[in-house]
Amino acid sequence: MRKLFGSRFKKILKKDGRTFLLAFDHGVEHGPHKYEGIDLNPQRIVDIAAHAADAVILHVGAMKRLEKIPKRLGLVIKVTARTNLAPNMIQEIVTSVEEAVSYGADAISATVYVGNEYEYKMLRNLAEIKRECLKYDLPLLGFMYPRVKGKPKNDVIAVRYAARLGSELGLDLIKTYYTGSKQSFSKVVRDAFAPVVAAGGMKTGSIDTFFKEVKDVIASGAAGLAIGRNVWMRKNAIEVAKRVRQLVHGKD
Ligand code: FBP
């Protein structure tokens, strides 16, 4: 039987079964205009991650520009994309796993919008990406994001279903929306037999609200969080990232 987790995966999912990922694909997902006044230099994000995160999630172009990458930091390269300018909610394959490997990827990530009209295409893409990951023995992180007409993105039933789908399809790690309470998210975690991480979401007004959410995610049994805006949009990003690390791993 294929060994599930190679040493590269250990850089991402730690011995305690937890992980803190710093997400930085927003220049693609939302566009730089949404982050006016925020320094979107990839090196700044990696420097923040170096202090506290287990891994960063980047597109390959950002990866190529980095000058310093700490050895211990895991690199998750995202291979699907769409812009916010496009009318259709579909992410296409934009980077080959081979290219990601050539830039030192420890894991691959891809988005599936579960429940929308293009779901079947994204699932087909996922199958292709899985095949490539298998070839290079790389773990696959799936952004299993519901997009169901008439329902919010974090609808509990849809999130549970999306996370379960990712588990059934053999993803090594699942990232999905936080459903807003530890009770509801614990159902997501319970139904998904692969480890689940919650996305951080929009920057909250109060930092305490955000830290409470991190605590609740961990209390729900999740493996951790993949956070972007709530860390790198803040002036004291390194400090915030260090606190998240403590909350996720229970130590500095
Ligand atoms: P955040 O912590 O900033 O929410 O980042 C997590 C993330 O999944 C990013 O990787 C991605 O760019 C973004 O959220 C997508 O958010 P949405 O689907 O709401 O546009």
Residues whose N, C-alpha, C, O or C-beta is under 5 A from the ligand:
A	BS01	FBP	A23 D25 H26 E29 A199 G200 G201 M202 A226 I227 G228 R229 N230
